[in-house]
Amino acid sequence: MAALDPRSGGAPIRIRVDRKIFPAIGAREAQLVLSDVKFEVQPHSFLVLTGPSGCGKSTLLNIIAGLDSDFQGAIDLGAGKDRMTYIFQSPRLLPWRTVYENIALALPDGDPRVKNIPEMLARVGLTDAATAYPERLSLGMQRRASLARGFILEPDILLMDEPFVSLDDPTAQSLRRLLIELCERHPTTVIFVTHDRAEAVQLATRILRLAPGKASVVQDANVQLTTAQRLDRGLVLAEQSRIFAAA
Amino acid sequence: MAPVSTPTFFTRKQASVTNGWGASAERLGWLIASLLSFVLLWQLVASYADDVRRFPTPAIVLETVSQLAASGALWANISTTLVRVILAFFFAMVIGSVIGILLGKFPRVDRFFDPWLVLFLNLPAIVTITLCFIWGGLTQAAAVTAVALNKIPSAAVTLREGTRALSRDLNEMAEVYKFGWWKTLRHVTIPQLAPYFASAARTGLALIWKIVLVVEAFGGNGKGVGYQIFIAFQEFDVSIILAYALAFILIVQVIEFTVLQPLIERVNKWRR
């Protein structure tokens, strides 16, 4: 797990959302989604935002990514803002481009990192699928391609919105391992959204829990597990019940 | 709102890909059998009618085709008409697409101009043609405009539909990965619009080459297939009418199979 690296010395990411409202549409009333959400994310930490669906966690992630600017507050991504990557809930690959082309398109034109693509494909186990079109692949393979696309940029900040949802358990587990491995190779600050508490505990160094009624952070907990311990299902479960005992 | 035909050529293309050589030989067999029985039926009715001028046999029409070809009239008139088809097609596709994309992109503009679009969609072809010749004189420009105006509204409607269906997910992806406008246009937007464009092009060609003959007959300036058919009508010479019709059908089919179909297959090769 990407542990806090004292040498990095970078400024933390500062997030402040005073108010985020979904405006009224037709018969539906305006809805307060987030209010007084304020926290910092230390460099190279793995922050998980969790909570039931509808608690505003994906909305918060879109705000952090800059995709949603209709809110009151301020986001300071610090030095990492130019090296940010977002891995979406659905893979969002271009169906008319091959796996290789999809990954290459994430890089600016003429970027030398294009030579790292074969190695990245090998790492996610897609070497044989490099020339395939995404719709011919399984969802798990598409997810891996989407991870490869995100990681080829060697991001300093990585935002992930339930990237492993609706996969069978072994596939999800192997992708989580891959994520841990990729984060260790290139230290990254991760903000990861999931409603799955076991997944949250397994991956996070810190967990923020949001609640739908409150529209805000209701719990802030550190996860006390080493990288090796995270692979032990029993230990993850024990830590999960410790953290969410009050919830 | 007029109904919009969703692009339907995907299934057709898949069939041609999955079938092997044997299957295409079989299809060719069916095609030949089908056309032969049509000619046979024509021959039967013609010999029953027994009036060479008003209902010529296939052999007479074929002879007329070769006479027209030998005199050079066939190709001269067909090329004149084809130039009009190509010009009208080009302008209709470009203008219709631009209008459609703008309407699809900006809902307010769409709300304002939608009634105009409905108006033009329902404007009878003969009205646009008449007005174009009254206002523009019997000129090439007026003829091409008249033809194009008949296609622009439906091209706009198709492309508007395509623009509305553009994936917001993929646009966000392009934004996050800093594609910029050119990369987004080339790799994200155009591939999504391609099937709508192809659909508009195919129905456009089918419509335009029919309308163009009416335009030529109506405002003929001595050249063009439509004008020749108009003259033949006045002389009751059915064999000339059918000769031009046959030659024209052949040319349009060649364009369909050598230009449009390969283009559509190329655009769709990524589909499952």
Interface residues (C-beta under 8 A of the other chain):
Chain A: A65 L67 M84 T85 Y86 F88 S90 R92 L94 P95 W96 R97 L105 A106 P108 D109 Y133 E135 R136 R149 L153
Chain B: D169 L170 E172 M173 E175 V176 Y177 K178 F179 K183 H187 V188 P191 W270 R271 R272
